[in-house]
Structure formats: structure tokens, C-alpha cells
Amino acid sequence: MITATIKVESIFAGAAISDLFAIFHDGTDYFRIKNIPDNVESREILRSLGLEVYDNVDSIKSSARSSSLASSDKRSNVV
């Protein structure tokens, strides 16, 4: 049996318009986990992985409403 150890490094976490996301690096590739709910439990898990989220979904959505081209698009999830 062959076993391998892969070290995954936490890179960044942030808020998007509808959820949180986190970016990791495995030594070769970067990958993103998205659709993380913006709640206390998710933030605690991200913090335990060494990631701090400084923004929240509501503030990102509010900022996008006032300064984004998506704010005028009726199909956008910003409005």
C-alpha cells in the first residue's frame, strides 16, 4: 500500500455577494471552496484553519449595489 501526505496551506478567505469563500494551496495548485454560509460556525471553522474573514456578505452586497455595474442588471443577485 502506498500512502501520501499532502500538505494544504490556507491562503485567503473572503466574503462574496452571496457567501464566503476560502482559497488553499496544495504545493502545486490553488483551489477555492465557495458557497460557505456566512455564519458564526463557518467563521470559527475558517479561523481554526488560520483564516480570518474581515468582511461579510451584507457589506459586500451593499457595496456592489452602490458601485457595481451589476446593480443595474435585473438578473443580478446583487439587488
Summary of the structure (lengths in Angstrom):
residues: 79
radius of gyration: 15.9
end to end distance: 53.4
largest distance: 57.2
contacts: 180
relative contact order: 0.19
helix: 30%
strand: 25%
